[in-house]
């Protein structure tokens, strides 16, 4: 679920950061720039792991230092086939949206649900019929799911003529996970309590 990814970047340290140790100032700049952000084709950056190398800083016109840094980040990027735990956040006729403690863009398409599942539009819930018994996939139920794939969308700036308008290209999340259920993996607490 978590990997270490190596990055190289040219960071700017403004003059007020000179009062702190260089490593601390660089850590703060790296976490500010990368933490909780998606890097295209890498994953969701969580936090700085370590600094690998730091060049000598070159002073710029504003008096700040520009430093080449090589570092490793802890990145959330589950591998295909990995089993994760999450909670159902919503359901539509297209499928079920699942969230983990810190990641909301997990989607189970309707075709990946159990055989015999149907969507109840009035209740906005998927129902799985098994052995003449209905099992509801209610909001906030804990489930386990298997990662089937991932989707990265390059987030382009919104053109001025689209400001305020809805554009499907700009409403997609930068990183999403698609999943499939397995009958052995569904762990809805309400389901098995009955």
Secondary structure, DSSP 8 states (H G I E B T S, - for coil): -EEEEEEEEEEEE-GGGGGS-HHHHHHHHHHHHHTTEEETTTEEEEEEEEEEEE---EE-TTS-EEEEEEEEEEEE---TT-EEEEEEEEEETTEEEEE-SS---EEEEGGGS-TTEEEETTTTEEEEEETTEEEEE-TT-EEEEEEEEEEE-------GGGTTS--TTTSS-SEEEEEE--TTT---HHHHH-
